[in-house]
Amino acid sequence: MTTSPTNRSYWVVPGELAAGAYPSTHSGTSADQIDVVEQLLRAGIGDFVNLTQDRPGGTDDHLVHYDEAVNERANVSRFEIPDFGIPTVEEMAVILDHIDQQLVAGLGVYIHCQGGIGRTGTVVGCWLVRHRLANSDDVLSVIAKRRESNQETADHISPETQAQRQFVRAWRTGR
């Protein structure tokens, strides 16, 4: 098992593509948040794909932004998906295209939502299918295997909701 960048994350592709929870700790202190961001930056993350609605009025508006901790050392790219929700097929294609562009540019990518289970698992699953690293029959078990190094939520089913799991299983290679 590959060591994860933080205790609330896992590698989808070691050294290139990671996924997990919002870059913070349960304590919510800014010092702890900076530490988590630093761990991700040291792991080679150059683009944070933020799937939350961490804006005023969003489903995740209680989260403390980490943009200042990144401090221009990496990109923060926002693709809002409501908590427990799914994007449209077109929106997912835009997210996956962005991830692929960042990887081709040599940037490590960190995909996250709040807990790193539902929205994150949905994007990870579609990315795995797109790149033929999983298919509709085995994608959920491939996600579970990748998540084994996540110290806090490895035992949670990902993606989290039935709608999210159906969306991933319906995703097609190359889309």
C-alpha positions as a printed Julia matrix, in Angstrom:
175×3 Matrix{Float64}:
   0.0    0.0     0.0
   1.32   3.44   -0.99
   1.57   6.06    1.75
  -1.05   8.74    1.27
  -0.16  12.46    1.16
  -2.2   13.11    4.36
  -4.18  10.92    6.74
  -7.42  12.05    5.04
  -6.36  11.33    1.46
  -5.16   8.63   -0.93
  -3.31   8.31   -4.21
  -5.37   7.52   -7.3
  -2.13   7.47   -9.32
   0.87   7.57   -6.95
   2.82  10.8    -7.17
   0.42  12.35   -9.69
  -3.25  12.26   -8.74
  -4.5   12.28   -5.16
  -7.97  12.59   -3.68
  -9.53  13.07   -0.28
 -11.08  15.44    2.19
 -11.09  19.23    2.31
  -7.52  20.34    3.15
  -7.95  20.87    6.88
  -8.2   18.89   10.08
 -11.1   18.24   12.4
  -9.76  20.87   14.8
 -10.31  23.52   12.16
  -7.45  25.74   13.34
  -5.61  27.73   10.7
  -2.28  26.27   11.86
  -3.56  22.74   11.29
  -4.99  23.74    7.92
  -1.65  25.19    6.85
   0.04  21.93    7.92
  -2.32  19.83    5.77
  -1.83  22.12    2.78
   1.95  21.93    3.27
   1.8   18.13    3.28
  -0.07  18.18   -0.02
   2.32  20.7    -1.58
   5.32  18.59   -0.45
   3.66  15.58   -2.09
   3.8   17.45   -5.39
   0.29  18.84   -5.62
   0.15  21.83   -7.96
  -3.6   22.0    -8.56
  -6.37  21.63   -5.98
  -9.66  20.59   -7.61
 -12.24  21.9    -5.14
 -15.67  20.3    -5.64
 -17.32  22.04   -2.68
 -19.72  24.95   -2.55
 -17.58  26.71    0.07
 -19.01  30.11   -0.77
 -21.63  32.04    1.2
 -24.96  30.26    0.77
 -23.38  27.08   -0.62
 -23.89  23.64    0.88
 -20.36  23.83    2.31
 -20.27  27.49    3.38
 -19.08  26.56    6.88
 -15.67  25.46    5.58
 -12.64  27.69    6.12
 -10.98  28.55    2.81
  -7.43  27.29    2.37
  -6.52  29.55   -0.57
  -4.25  31.73    1.59
  -2.35  28.67    2.82
  -1.67  27.72   -0.81
  -0.38  31.29   -1.27
   0.17  31.19   -5.05
   2.27  28.0    -4.85
  -0.49  26.02   -6.53
  -3.77  26.54   -8.36
  -7.15  26.25   -6.67
  -9.71  25.27   -9.32
 -13.38  25.29   -8.32
 -16.01  23.0    -9.82
 -19.03  23.26   -7.53
 -21.15  20.17   -6.96
 -23.83  20.31   -4.22
 -23.15  18.07   -1.22
 -24.46  14.54   -1.94
 -25.11  15.63   -5.54
 -23.88  14.76   -9.0
 -22.83  17.0   -11.88
 -24.29  16.82  -15.37
 -22.44  14.66  -17.88
 -21.16  17.85  -19.51
 -19.94  19.27  -16.19
 -18.13  16.02  -15.4
 -16.42  16.09  -18.79
 -15.18  19.63  -18.04
 -13.82  18.52  -14.64
 -12.07  15.48  -16.14
 -10.63  17.55  -19.0
  -9.23  20.01  -16.45
  -7.61  17.22  -14.42
  -6.07  15.71  -17.55
  -4.72  19.1   -18.68
  -3.07  19.67  -15.31
  -1.51  16.19  -15.32
  -0.19  16.67  -18.87
   1.32  19.99  -17.71
   3.21  18.06  -15.03
   1.2   19.29  -12.05
   0.13  16.93   -9.31
  -3.63  17.15   -8.76
  -5.61  16.84   -5.53
  -9.36  16.23   -5.95
 -11.47  16.98   -2.89
 -14.91  17.75   -1.55
 -15.67  18.08    2.16
 -15.22  14.53    3.39
 -13.54  13.09    0.29
 -16.13  10.35   -0.12
 -19.14  11.32   -2.26
 -18.36  14.03   -4.8
 -14.67  13.14   -4.78
 -15.38   9.44   -5.32
 -17.72  10.33   -8.18
 -15.01  12.29  -10.0
 -12.32   9.7    -9.23
 -14.54   6.89  -10.51
 -15.31   8.66  -13.78
 -11.62   9.52  -14.24
 -10.63   5.86  -13.7
 -13.19   4.7   -16.27
 -12.17   7.42  -18.75
  -8.59   6.16  -18.61
  -9.47   2.45  -18.68
  -8.11   1.91  -15.17
 -11.54   0.54  -14.25
 -14.78  -0.38  -15.98
 -18.43  -0.13  -15.02
 -18.32  -3.57  -13.39
 -15.27  -3.07  -11.17
 -14.97   0.7   -10.7
 -16.42   0.75   -7.17
 -14.02  -1.95   -5.98
 -11.1   -0.15   -7.68
 -12.03   3.03   -5.79
 -12.25   1.07   -2.52
  -8.8   -0.43   -3.13
  -7.25   2.99   -3.82
  -8.87   4.39   -0.66
  -7.31   1.79    1.66
  -4.53   4.21    2.64
  -7.02   6.88    3.78
  -6.61   6.53    7.54
  -9.91   8.17    8.48
 -12.51   7.01    5.96
 -11.15   3.94    4.15
 -14.09   1.91    5.46
 -16.73   4.26    3.99
 -18.41   3.37    0.71
 -17.34   5.76   -2.04
 -19.08   7.32   -3.86
 -21.46   7.97   -1.0
 -24.97   8.0    -2.5
 -26.79   5.59   -4.78
 -27.15   8.35   -7.4
 -23.4    8.99   -7.33
 -22.61   5.28   -7.67
 -25.06   4.94  -10.58
 -23.5    7.97  -12.29
 -20.02   6.41  -12.05
 -21.16   2.98  -13.24
 -22.87   4.62  -16.23
 -19.74   6.57  -17.22
 -18.1    5.33  -20.41
 -14.47   4.99  -21.42
 -13.14   7.97  -23.33
 -15.97  10.31  -22.32
